[in-house]
Amino acid sequence: MTARGSWKRNEREIAERLGGVRVPVTGRSRGDAPDIAHDRYGIECKMWSALPKRVTDAMDQAKASCRGEQIPLVVLHAKGARHDEDLVVLRLADFAALVEDAG
């Protein structure tokens, strides 16, 4: 189990990197508000003891295949699902740079 202060600190640090503000949990229900208030993104943070190996292996493969200034990106797809529901995984540093550039 994650200590209460750890996930709060994690949310604050991510909010700062992405130019948002952490939304306190007090008085909100699931789906009422994101973990981080941001003008452009609805940001939900999850912190686990380890990231799923299948995902980190996919990112390692994406990083290894990048050339020049390419940004590694992983698309996660569930067999039989619509591609519009696929998930895109980026490293936080890469995403933060994209957010800053779009600023």
N, C-alpha and C positions, 0 to 999 in steps of 0.2 A: 504494500500500500504506500502511496505517495504522501509525504508529510504536507499538510495544508500550506505551509509557507513556500514549499518548493514549487507547486503549480501556480501559485499567485505570482511568485517572482518570475517564473517562466513567462507568464502572460504579460507582465509589465515589460520585460526585456524585449519580447517580440513586438509589443505595441510601440515601443520606442524606436525599434529598427524600421518599422513600417510606417511611422508617422501617424499612429493612432493612439487611442487612450483605452486602458483596461476598464471594462465595465464590471463593477462589483457584483457578486452573486446575490447579495441580499435582496430578497423580495422578488426575484425573477424566476419564471418557470422555463422549462426546456422550450426553446424556440422563441421566447419573448424578445431576446436581444442576443447579439453575438458576444463572444468573450472580449473582443476588441472593437470599439467604435472607430470606424474609418469612413471617410467620405465616399470611397469607391468600392470597398470590399466588405463582405460579411465574414469576419475572421473568427473561426472556432479553433481553439488550441487543444491539443491532446498531448499528454506526456506519459510515456510508458517507460518501463525499466530498459527496454531495448526495442528498436524498430524491427518490424518483420524482416527476416533474412531474405525472403523472396524479393522484397522491395529494395533493400540495400544492394542486393546482387544485381538487380536490374539497373539501378543508378550507377553502380560500378561499371557495368557494361556500356551504358550511355556515355559516361565520362571517358572511357577508354577509346570510344569511337569518334569523339569530337576532334575536329580539326580547326586550327586557327582560333578565332574568337567565338566559335559555336558554344551555345549553352546546353549542357546536358539536360534532357527532359525524358521522363518516363510516362507513358500512357498505360493506365491499368483498365483492362476490359474484362467484364464478366461474360463468359460464353452465353450466347443467346440474348444478351441485353442490347438495348439500343446504344449506338455509339455516342449519342448525345448525353448519356449518363456516365460515360467513361470518366475516370479521374486522371488529372495531370499532376505529376509530381516534379517539383523543382527543388533545388537546394535553396535554403532560406537566403543565403548571400546573393544568389543569382536573382531570386524574386525581388529582394529588397532593392537591388540595382535597377531592375525593370520598373519598379514602383517609383523610384527616385527620378529616372529618366522620363517617365510619363507625367511626373509632377506638374 
